[in-house]
Amino acid sequence: MPCRKKTILTFLAVAAGGVLAFSQAVHANGATVATVRFSGDRFEPAKLTVPANQPFTLEVTNADKKAIEFESFDLHRERVVRPGQTITVYMAPAAPGHYTFCDDFDHSVAEGAIEAR
């Protein structure tokens, strides 16, 4: 029984860590890496926060069964993401503000946002 309890606690800790990884920007080697996942016709998380006036990297994972086009008119970036693919988008420093992104292949999909603070 103690082994099973430890396994359950380990699973919960890993699951919680996974949720945090998708909800916050991570700082690796001093650079900000934000992650977003597309699944079920929506971006998760729908809002990302990154430091203003600093370059950052955005990792976009498409967990859906159709290709998407990650598009941010505000940040001048667009990339096609095939099903099951993760892409890396390098972003220039963004002034403080609110920047939207979407799936440019399907405008009925909810938009996401990047908040630079």
C-alpha positions in Angstrom: 0.0 0.0 0.0 2.7 2.6 0.8 4.2 2.0 -2.7 0.8 2.7 -4.4 0.4 5.9 -2.3 3.8 7.0 -3.4 3.0 6.3 -7.0 -0.2 8.3 -6.8 1.5 11.2 -5.2 4.3 11.1 -7.8 1.6 11.1 -10.6 -0.2 14.1 -9.1 3.0 16.0 -8.7 4.0 15.4 -12.3 0.5 16.3 -13.5 0.5 19.5 -11.6 4.0 20.4 -13.0 2.6 19.7 -16.5 -0.2 22.1 -16.0 2.1 24.8 -14.7 4.4 24.3 -17.7 1.5 25.1 -20.0 0.3 28.0 -18.0 3.5 30.0 -17.5 6.5 31.1 -19.3 9.7 29.2 -18.4 13.1 30.8 -18.1 15.8 28.6 -19.6 19.3 30.0 -19.7 18.0 33.5 -19.1 15.7 33.4 -22.1 11.9 33.2 -21.7 10.2 30.1 -23.3 6.4 30.2 -23.4 4.4 27.2 -24.5 1.0 26.9 -26.0 -0.9 23.8 -27.1 -3.7 23.6 -29.7 -6.3 20.9 -29.1 -10.0 20.7 -29.6 -10.2 23.9 -31.6 -8.6 26.1 -28.9 -5.3 27.2 -27.6 -4.3 26.2 -24.1 -3.5 28.4 -22.2 -5.5 31.1 -23.9 -3.3 33.8 -22.4 0.4 33.8 -22.0 2.5 36.4 -20.0 6.0 37.2 -21.1 8.5 39.9 -19.9 8.2 43.1 -21.9 11.1 44.5 -23.9 12.9 41.1 -24.0 13.1 38.5 -26.8 11.3 35.3 -26.1 10.6 31.9 -27.7 7.2 30.5 -28.2 6.8 26.7 -28.6 3.5 25.8 -30.3 2.3 22.2 -30.2 -0.6 21.0 -32.4 -2.3 18.1 -30.6 -5.2 18.2 -33.0 -5.8 16.1 -36.1 -5.7 18.9 -38.6 -3.0 21.4 -39.6 -3.2 24.9 -38.2 -1.6 28.2 -39.1 -0.3 29.9 -36.0 -0.8 33.6 -36.9 -0.1 36.8 -34.9 -0.7 39.8 -37.0 0.3 41.9 -34.0 3.7 40.3 -33.7 4.2 39.7 -37.5 4.6 35.9 -37.2 2.9 33.0 -39.0 3.8 29.3 -39.2 2.0 26.2 -40.3 1.9 23.5 -37.6 1.1 20.0 -38.8 -0.8 17.5 -36.5 1.4 16.2 -33.7 4.2 18.8 -34.5 5.8 21.2 -32.1 7.4 24.3 -33.7 9.5 27.0 -32.2 8.8 30.7 -33.0 11.4 33.2 -32.1 9.9 36.6 -31.0 11.6 39.9 -31.0 11.3 42.1 -27.8 7.7 43.2 -27.4 6.7 46.5 -25.9 4.3 46.2 -23.0 0.9 45.4 -24.4 -1.6 42.8 -25.5 -0.9 40.7 -28.6 -3.4 38.3 -30.1 -2.8 35.1 -32.1 -5.1 32.7 -33.9 -5.4 29.7 -36.3 -5.5 31.5 -39.6 -6.8 28.4 -41.3 -10.0 28.4 -39.2 -11.3 31.8 -38.0 -14.0 30.1 -35.9 -11.3 29.0 -33.4 -11.0 31.1 -30.3 -8.0 33.5 -30.3 -5.2 33.4 -27.8 -3.2 36.3 -26.4 0.3 37.2 -25.3 0.5 39.8 -22.6 4.0 41.5 -22.4 4.5 43.1 -19.0 
